[in-house]
Amino acid sequence: MIAEAGLIALWLAAALALLQLALCVIGLTKGQDKLFAAIRPVAIAQGVLVTLSFLLLVLLFIRSDMSVNLVVANSASMKPLIYKISGTWGNHEGSMLLWVAIMGIAGAAIGLFERSLKQRTLVTTLAAQAFISIGFYAFLLIASNPFERAFPVPEDGRGLNPLLQDVGLALHPPTLYLGYVGLSIAFSFAVGAMINRDVGPDFAKAMRPWVLGAWVFLTLGITAGSYWAYYELGWGGWWFWDPVENASLMPWLAATALLHSVTVLATRDGLRAWTLMLAVVAFSMSMIGTFLVRSGVLTSVHAFAVDPERGSFILALLAIYIGGAMALFALRVGTVKEGSQFEPVSREASLVANNLLLSAILGIVFIGTLYPLVVEGFTGEMISVGAPYFNLATGPIALILVAVMAIGPLLRWRRDKAMLVLNRVSIPVFLTAATLFALVLFTTSMSALSLVGLALAAGIAVASFAPLWKRNLRRTPMHTYGMIIAHFGVAVALVGMASESSFTEEKLVAAKPGDELMVNDWKVKLHAIEPMAGPNWTALEARVTAQYANGTTYEIAPQNRMFPSAQTQTSEAALLTRWNGQLYVVLGDSDEQGRWQLRVWWKPFVTLIWFGGVLIALGGLLAMIGRLRRAVRQRRQRAYAEEWL
Amino acid sequence: MNRWLLWVPLGLFAAFFAVVAAGLMRPKDNIIESKMVGKPIPEFTLPAAIEQRPALTSADLATGEPQMLNIFASWCVPCIAEAPQLLALEQAGVKINGIASRDTPQDIANFLSRWGNPYVRIGTDVRSIVQLELGSSGVPETFIIDSKGVIVHQHVGDIRKEDVAELLKIWREAG
């Protein structure tokens, strides 16, 4: 019954989305403004119903209801509870249901909380949100029904992709989806603004917290995904430029550009058309990302659920939504008045530079990701574009970008004097130069990128706090602190990246039990290899001790797991975290002489990469809370003033 | 602003659409099926792995009765896990031939004395050449071969308890 209830809830939610769209279209075209009163409740009801539908699917997974196809294919009654729950979205249908559920929640959130938009823009925004949802409801109900019954009912399920049986998976996709789909709000806002020609500071101020919210989740999702790939794949890397990783990076780049350009629109009424375009592009990149992952059109280590027919369906949805929004942009933006102008040395100019550089990186990643597909189409040759291209092409631009990031917040709006700016950034510039000098002097074999990266990080770390200079710390608004923390987080992550790529020490040995090896300050000893049996896997586990230079000894146990039912082998790396880095040990295969491949890395300060990512997200969160508090305060003051006048 | 510039995003999206639509139309194999099922066993001759059992050639596998061919190694943990199942298959009357992959006679003898020896013949494939010709990429793997020497089934990974009945069924049907 649960499955049927879930399906009914899903159908009802889809019907409400249709109603939501119809109310708006009729209201706007026939001038029936009284219809608008119903839109908010309908949006909220739709959100509740689709969330209910998703929760019912989770319940089916928790109860291991083997009469439902999806549960059979992706779960097993022996699995621990957390993987039963995460199994809900570790597959195509479940993850698409999560997608529409978040879309519905986003629409309900707009209905509940959005108070600053003009009524017609709000109504159009909710209609756009419903219009997008309808496509994905249709996709679920027609092409990927998650509640389909199994017949005959099997005894037990087939399990879950072994790589996905991990705590990281429990949190990574939902967080990422909240970010992906949260960007739909910006998209719908932009559509609403274009249709009503309502683009200006008030619109930007209304949109900003929503963009920040989605961006925080996206940042956390990418950070978590990077860490998951780092320890689960056992390759020791933290970013692989895999198509699916790029699919999550591209919306992030667009959203990052958007939340900076929206500030220009909110504060100075500039960059109107550009901000609208970015709002459209950000969510378009989310949809394109989902399409690339789900259609299997690109070969990827992440392609878990692949089906070309479903790919065609999503592609058709992309054509309608992205193509439609871009056509609307071309038709309408010409009639939107251009915003105010600014000088080449100004806060606006630095934000434009930020936007152009982010867009350049976005373009490079986009082309690199799709290039194999283009080549295959024309020549039939299978190629892959790897890290060397991406690092080389995006690295230098990213470094210029972070340099601009350090200077930008120190510029005045509208117009500033170059000499004064130089004066303001003298300490960070000096620090960067000194660090660069020291690194060149005392280190060898650092790549130019890491060298400059590390030097810049030193300067940025200081420069990010410079906006507090001579300010009353208690009166400084919360969103300024948010910016400072986020920018400082970039410096922190940059130190981690540069240090990881330059100072990592790696040893690959064939070791017999009893053998020792030295990696940096660690004495690593292999004691024994023992077979282990888990609930649905067998493994070889290495008993290893790692002794630090100061004498402290740690026991670690890297594993090599085999999942016979899925015919997959996974490597469970053993990680030892200290304040100054991580020891990363992977157990490989054995040879005929009974020696075991042991791969040991010492990665100094590698954890700063993810710590920086978390700081960036935290900064975004503070900025969002700060903006929301200010908006509420201003609304109260206005209401108070109106009462008295 | 130039009016036609506003159409550039739509144009770029149209280009993207064309590329991925073409990519979707192209047929793609996402499942690698065993190419060997339905084909006769490739010809090979392997020397005996241990003294107690005769050597193995492809001719031994086309004798007019269905048989099994199990690829194993003494250094392989799942091979230990599947040993009881192989013995059960032997008890059920299946003739099981073994190929020891990348192994030494001493290690094989130790392995068999400890975990049981279900094999009628064992060939030693020191450099995995025959294993690769059979389309097998790892150990353990088990093939079911019909009376004419044609491969009818390939089981990748260790044989678990729940697999035994199915394998026996396929073996009986191959007769």
Interface residues (C-beta under 8 A of the other chain):
Chain A: A273 M277 V280 V281 S284 I288 F291 S295 G296 V297 L298 V306 P308 G311 S312 L315 L318 A319 I322 G323 M326 A327 F329 A330 V333 G334 E338 L370 L373 V374 E376 G377 P531 T538 L540 M562 P564 Q567 S590 E592 G594
Chain B: M1 R3 L6 W7 P9 L10 F13 A14 F16 F17 V19 V20 A21 A22 G23 L24 R26 K28 N30 W75 V77 P78 I80 A81 R102 D103 T104 V156 G157 D158 R160
